[in-house]
Amino acid sequence: MSNPARQLADVITMPARNLGGQAVDAVGTAAGSVRVWTANEVDDWGRDNGIVNRAWAASRLRWNISVGGAEHIPKRKGALIVVNARRFALAPVFAALAIGAEVDRPVRFVGRPDVAPLGPAMQRLGGLLPIPREIESALRANELVVLGAATENTNRSAGVVDHRIVGSAVMAKVPSIPAATVSVPFRRAARVEIGAPIRLSRKRRGPLDELETADALQAHLDALLDEFGGALTGTPLDWMPFNGIGGI
């Protein structure tokens, strides 16, 4: 005769064993999915074209981005594209994705951190360290690189442009191009308007070249933003007699 206690133990433990097997299978499936997601080849700067394409498709769920002025982007040569950056808007990232899709070229952005896990993830999206030497090497290799100006609370004006990164473009002898970005927290519509490359009226030597180019980029960005009307939130609050509203 079988032992009743043993029968009861079998009834209790068998579902637990089955559940454990399912959990192991689920973990294996998840790990396999991660491997498939990250199994693409990367280029010399760590950009993964497959992940970039997936990120662009996912971004369309949040933004409906239009791009103007794409004719100012070189067909094959490198260029530094400088955008204004509203706080928390990830403007350099979405601008790089949108411009890359528009011109069908890889576009990188400046500003990834050098710490895991965020740094390697942003590197797969095309992020570069904010180090002039790394930016210059990419530009000399005919890559397109997006640089965000200092962040502002609104789309009214552009922040200060880092002249050290602009100096990388000067040294690499590639054009520096302003591109205004406008997005608002409560709408899907976003816009990237690319301006003409900066051409100084007087050619400088040494650090004055990069300083004047950086100032000219900021001024051209402000002019492009003025054409958009400087939307703040995309709501009737934009018509209030104050403009100190921070973006999200």
C-alpha positions in Angstrom: 0.0 0.0 0.0 1.3 3.4 -0.9 2.2 5.9 1.8 -0.5 8.6 2.0 2.1 11.2 3.1 4.2 10.5 0.0 1.1 10.8 -2.2 0.4 14.2 -0.7 4.0 15.3 -1.2 3.8 14.4 -4.9 0.6 16.4 -5.3 2.2 19.4 -3.7 5.6 19.3 -5.4 4.7 18.3 -9.0 3.1 21.7 -9.9 6.0 23.5 -8.3 8.4 21.5 -10.4 6.4 22.3 -13.5 6.3 26.0 -12.6 10.0 26.0 -12.2 10.5 24.5 -15.6 8.3 27.2 -17.1 10.3 29.9 -15.3 13.5 28.5 -16.6 12.0 28.4 -20.1 10.8 32.0 -19.8 14.2 33.2 -18.6 15.9 31.4 -21.5 13.4 32.9 -24.0 14.0 36.4 -22.6 17.8 36.0 -22.7 17.5 34.7 -26.3 15.4 37.8 -27.2 18.0 40.1 -25.7 20.7 38.3 -27.7 18.7 38.7 -30.9 18.1 42.4 -30.2 21.8 43.1 -29.6 23.4 40.6 -32.0 23.9 43.1 -34.8 27.3 44.2 -36.0 28.6 47.5 -34.9 30.7 50.0 -36.8 34.0 51.6 -35.8 32.3 53.9 -33.2 30.0 51.3 -31.8 26.8 52.2 -33.7 24.4 49.4 -34.3 22.3 50.0 -37.4 19.7 47.4 -36.4 19.1 49.0 -33.0 19.0 52.5 -34.6 16.3 51.3 -37.0 14.2 49.8 -34.2 14.7 53.0 -32.1 13.5 55.1 -35.0 10.4 53.0 -35.5 9.7 53.2 -31.8 10.2 56.9 -31.7 7.4 57.4 -34.3 4.9 56.2 -31.6 5.8 59.3 -29.6 6.8 61.9 -32.3 5.7 62.7 -35.8 8.9 64.3 -36.9 9.2 66.3 -40.1 12.6 67.4 -41.5 13.2 70.4 -43.7 16.4 71.7 -45.4 17.9 68.2 -45.9 19.6 69.6 -49.1 22.1 71.4 -46.9 23.5 68.0 -45.6 26.5 66.8 -47.6 25.9 63.7 -49.7 29.1 62.0 -48.6 31.3 64.4 -46.7 31.2 64.8 -42.9 29.5 67.6 -41.1 28.8 68.9 -37.6 25.1 69.6 -37.2 24.3 71.8 -34.2 20.8 71.8 -32.7 19.1 73.7 -29.9 18.1 71.5 -27.0 15.0 72.0 -24.8 15.4 70.5 -21.4 14.5 66.8 -21.1 13.5 66.7 -24.9 16.5 64.5 -26.0 16.8 66.8 -29.0 20.2 65.6 -30.2 19.0 62.0 -30.2 15.7 62.5 -32.0 17.4 64.9 -34.4 20.1 62.3 -35.2 17.4 59.7 -35.8 15.2 61.9 -38.0 18.1 63.4 -40.1 19.6 59.9 -40.6 16.2 58.6 -41.8 15.8 61.6 -44.1 19.2 61.5 -45.8 19.7 57.8 -45.5 23.1 58.1 -43.8 24.3 57.1 -40.4 24.1 60.1 -38.0 25.8 60.2 -34.7 25.3 62.5 -31.7 27.6 64.0 -29.0 27.0 63.4 -25.4 26.9 59.7 -24.3 28.2 59.1 -20.8 31.2 56.8 -20.2 29.5 54.7 -17.6 27.4 51.5 -17.9 24.7 50.7 -18.6 23.6 53.9 -20.2 26.8 54.7 -22.0 27.0 51.4 -24.0 23.3 51.6 -24.8 23.6 55.2 -26.2 26.8 54.1 -28.1 24.7 51.5 -29.9 22.4 54.4 -31.0 25.3 56.4 -32.3 26.4 58.3 -29.2 29.9 59.7 -29.1 31.8 60.8 -26.0 32.0 64.6 -25.7 35.7 64.6 -26.4 37.0 66.8 -29.2 39.5 64.2 -30.4 36.8 61.5 -30.8 34.5 64.0 -32.6 37.3 65.1 -34.9 38.1 61.5 -35.8 34.5 60.8 -36.8 34.3 64.0 -38.9 37.6 63.2 -40.6 36.1 59.9 -41.6 33.2 61.7 -43.3 30.6 61.0 -40.6 27.6 63.2 -39.7 27.6 64.3 -36.1 24.9 66.1 -34.2 25.9 68.4 -31.3 23.3 69.8 -28.9 23.7 73.4 -27.6 23.4 74.0 -23.9 19.8 73.1 -22.8 17.1 75.8 -22.4 13.7 75.6 -20.8 11.8 76.5 -23.9 12.1 76.6 -27.7 12.5 80.4 -27.6 16.2 80.5 -28.1 19.3 78.4 -28.4 21.9 77.9 -25.6 25.6 78.4 -25.8 27.4 76.2 -28.4 30.5 74.4 -27.2 33.3 76.0 -29.1 35.7 73.1 -28.3 33.5 70.6 -30.3 33.1 73.2 -33.1 36.9 73.3 -33.1 36.8 69.6 -34.1 34.9 70.5 -37.2 37.3 73.4 -37.9 40.3 71.1 -37.6 38.6 68.4 -39.7 37.7 71.0 -42.4 34.0 70.0 -42.6 31.0 72.4 -42.5 29.2 73.4 -39.4 25.4 73.4 -39.9 22.7 74.9 -37.6 19.4 72.9 -37.3 16.5 74.1 -35.2 14.5 71.5 -33.3 11.0 72.2 -32.1 8.9 69.8 -30.0 6.3 70.3 -27.3 5.3 68.0 -24.4 1.6 67.7 -25.3 1.8 67.1 -29.1 3.2 64.5 -31.3 4.4 66.9 -34.0 8.1 67.8 -34.0 10.2 69.6 -36.5 13.9 69.6 -37.5 14.7 72.6 -39.8 18.2 72.4 -41.2 19.9 75.7 -42.2 22.7 76.5 -44.5 26.3 75.8 -43.5 28.0 78.6 -41.6 30.3 80.8 -43.6 32.2 83.5 -41.8 32.7 86.8 -43.6 36.3 86.8 -42.4 38.6 83.8 -42.2 40.3 83.5 -38.9 43.2 81.5 -37.6 43.6 79.8 -34.3 41.0 79.7 -31.6 39.1 82.8 -32.9 37.8 80.7 -35.8 36.0 78.2 -33.6 34.8 80.9 -31.2 33.3 82.9 -34.0 31.8 79.9 -35.7 30.2 78.8 -32.4 28.7 82.3 -31.9 27.4 82.3 -35.5 25.8 78.9 -35.1 23.9 80.1 -32.0 22.8 83.3 -33.8 21.6 81.3 -36.8 19.7 78.9 -34.5 18.0 81.8 -32.8 16.9 83.1 -36.3 15.5 79.7 -37.3 13.6 79.4 -34.0 12.2 82.9 -34.5 10.7 81.7 -37.7 8.9 78.9 -35.8 7.4 81.4 -33.4 9.0 80.0 -30.3 6.3 77.5 -29.2 6.6 76.7 -25.5 4.1 74.0 -24.6 1.8 73.6 -27.6 -1.2 74.8 -25.4 -3.0 78.1 -24.9 -0.4 78.8 -22.2 1.9 79.9 -25.0 -0.2 83.1 -25.3 0.1 84.1 -21.7 2.0 87.3 -20.9 5.0 85.3 -19.4 7.3 82.8 -20.9 9.1 81.1 -18.0 7.4 77.8 -18.5 9.8 74.8 -18.5 9.4 72.0 -21.0 9.1 68.3 -20.1 
